[in-house]
Amino acid sequence: MSQRHRSQDVAPPPKMDLRAHAHNERHRINSELHALASQVSAGLEPEDAHEPGRAWVPEHHRSADRVRSAPRQPRHWKMKMWKRRTAVRRAKAQAFRLAGAGD
């Protein structure tokens, strides 16, 4: 189960606030890009235009800086061993059903 909100001291922010913040960030980014595009289309050389750097882009959910140093083990149900075992169990159950139906 998720341990994201394990402390009861701090309540998570409301969903509406999170969505509003994300909307504002997207609007700000699109406004920056629109202003840059309009400057270039007005005749400004692309080399002379001030292109916003990576600092104005919001941090992504799976940022390389936030990745754990140790790689995680793959999930057990995604491994071939688990899929093979599941297939064998299904085939065995099907065989028992067919054997019971033949009586």
Backbone hydrogen bonds, N-H to C=O, Kabsch-Sander energy under -0.5 kcal/mol:
donor,donor_aa,acceptor,acceptor_aa,energy
6,R,3,Q,-1.2
11,A,9,D,-0.5
18,L,14,P,-1.8
19,R,15,K,-2.6
20,A,16,M,-2.3
21,H,17,D,-2.4
22,A,18,L,-2.2
23,H,19,R,-2.4
24,N,20,A,-2.4
25,E,21,H,-2.2
26,R,22,A,-2.4
27,H,23,H,-2.4
28,R,24,N,-2.4
29,I,25,E,-2.4
30,N,26,R,-2.5
31,S,27,H,-2.2
32,E,28,R,-2.2
33,L,29,I,-2.4
34,H,30,N,-2.4
35,A,31,S,-2.5
36,L,32,E,-2.2
37,A,33,L,-2.6
38,S,34,H,-2.5
39,Q,35,A,-1.9
40,V,36,L,-2.1
41,S,37,A,-2.5
42,A,38,S,-1.2
43,G,40,V,-1.3
44,L,39,Q,-1.9
48,D,45,E,-0.9
49,A,45,E,-1.2
51,E,49,A,-1.1
56,W,53,G,-1.1
57,V,54,R,-0.9
63,S,60,H,-1.0
66,R,63,S,-0.8
67,V,63,S,-0.5
78,K,75,R,-1.5
79,M,76,H,-1.1
83,K,79,M,-2.0
84,R,80,K,-2.9
85,R,81,M,-2.2
86,T,82,W,-2.4
87,A,83,K,-2.3
88,V,84,R,-2.3
89,R,85,R,-2.3
90,R,86,T,-2.3
91,A,87,A,-2.4
92,K,88,V,-2.4
93,A,89,R,-2.3
94,Q,90,R,-2.5
95,A,91,A,-2.2
96,F,92,K,-2.1
97,R,93,A,-2.1
98,L,94,Q,-2.4
99,A,95,A,-2.4
100,G,96,F,-2.2
101,A,97,R,-1.9
102,G,98,L,-1.2
103,D,100,G,-0.6
